[in-house]
Amino acid sequence: MARRRRRRRAGSGVAGDPLVARLRGIVGPVQVLTDAEMRASYETDWTRRFGAPSRAVVRPGSADEVASVLAACNEARVAVVPQGGNTGLVGGSVPRGGEVVLSTKRIAALDEMDPVTAQVIAGAGMTAAALNELASPYGLRLGVDLASRDSATIGGMAATNAGGINVLRYGMMRAQVGGMEVAFADGSVVSRMSGVGRDNTGYDLPGMIVGSEGTLGVVTALRLRLVPVLPSRAVALLAFDSLEAAIGVALNARNEVADLQAAELFFATGLELVLKHTGLAAPFTERWPFYVLLEAASRMDAASGLADALVNAAGVRDSALATEARDRMRLWAYRERHTESISSVGVPHKLDVALPLGRLREFVERVGPLLSDLSENAMPILFGHIAEGNVHVNVLGFEEDDERPDDAVLRLVASLGGSISAEHGVGVAKRKWLELTRSAADIAAMRAVKDGLDPGWIMNPGVILQRHAG
């Protein structure tokens, strides 16, 4: 894994660099960062576990500039790390040492808003929050919603096939993509932006780029399908003393609440960290070991459908139902502020996994003892999107370079028929475990695609796949 490294002095190794000079000629001197302090925020990811010094940070402002930057780096045989909002958690958007970081943040213009078809064309560097703000006057929003919405870019979300809290209703980022413009390593640009409802002409290149984590090309613009903003919303927070009851109620709600759009699970350990870090008051007078948060949204009365489904829900020990925006946000805060609260007490090992729903309980019950066997200091904190079996496993109590907790958790997931990466991607963090859930033939097919689109392997090398020697 690429760990944090001692940072070079400002400008080290840059004077007389012909590639840097060429990049400045493409995007302008101001948009090529070589000073160590100015590069710093681009070179370490959100977890603080991954990162290294880059050769330079380049900030192109158009697809043509992206293409020219890639062509220049390809000719110089210098690797490129595409980066959006840098909110990833698996080291896939930060340098491993000496690459050029290509930031898409400046490519953030709104090109077209079509309320009739509920579609938008926007630059890859636009954040999810900014897109929602622009779409709001039309009664529309992006179907994927993330806690990192203020920083996460739509290009990065497509590159990682982001999920978030509304997958239950609207699907992952792939389901939102109706078209794409992408620049490849050789400097060519492909645009599939027609927006026609049915188009089976050749290979689905946009579908291949979604989830490729910047290893095949750089997304420069997207045509996205939007969903209506539903005015009536209700959030319920439920407390349980039984994991079986918590899972059962959440999964039953998925079938019984027609307007359900989120079902989240978290635990007492995580809640205590949130309360300590944020100063929020506890949701209930009594502490419980398990919590489920449900959200419904509709054009009329979301609360009644949610309340009706929960009247006879088995095992609920306490509950709160909110319909006003401020109260809904307070209940959501207990779940959404987990990540920052965990990071406030240490650098966690982060593992984003998914389990078959029938094995979810077994995983939760086994993962704690499994980690405790490795270290008496192990502190696993779990939360996630229960309706899809997606669990975010955060493990404190281990050194950053200790891979034992990662190995143990991912092998357990694989043994239960799950996925080692549910929504954040493989990155560099999980690359060595790819073979746990992908066959040799599967990996060979992925290598063939990589070889075809990026024969020099300059695009985000070391992410998902490692190039064979020679």
FENKA-V82206 format. One line per field, one symbol per residue. ss: DSSP state (~ for helix, > for strand, _ for the rest). psi: psi as a letter, one per 40 degrees, with the letter a starting at -180 (. if undefined). Layout:
BEGIN
ss->???
psi->???
END
This chain:
BEGIN
ss->_________________~~~~~~~~~~_~~~>>__~~~~~~~~>______>____>>>____~~~~~~~~~~~~~~___>>>>________________>>>>______>>>>>____>>>>>___>~~~~~~~~~___>>>__________>~~~~~~_______~~~~__~~~~>>>>>>>_____>>>>____________~~~~~________>>>>>>>>>>>___>>>>>>>>>__~~~~~~~~~~~~~~___>>>>>>>>~~~~~~~~~~~___________>>>>>>>>>___~~~~~~~~~_____>>>>>>>__~~~~~~~~~~~~_~~~~~~_____>>>>>>__~~~~~~~~~~~~~~~~~~____>>>>>>>~~~_>>>>>>>_______~~~~~~~~~~~~___>___________~~~~~~___~~~~~~~~~~~~~~_____>___________
psi->ihihihhiihehedhehdddddddddeiddehhehdddedeeehideediiiiidihhgieidddddddddddddefhihhihbefeieeeeeiieheihhhhedegfihdhhgddefiihiidehidddddddddeefiihdhhidfdedhiddddddeficaeedddeiaddeeheiihhhideeihhhgedeidhhfgaigdddddheefeedahhdiihihiiihhdhihhhhiiiehddddddddddddddhdeheihihiidddddddddddeiiididiiidiihhhhihidcgddddddddedfhhehdiihhhdidddddddddddeedddddeeeihihhhhiiihdeedddddddddddddddheehghhiiagddefhhhhhhieiideheddddddddddddefahehdeeidaededeededehiddddddddddddddgdefehfiehdihhih.
END
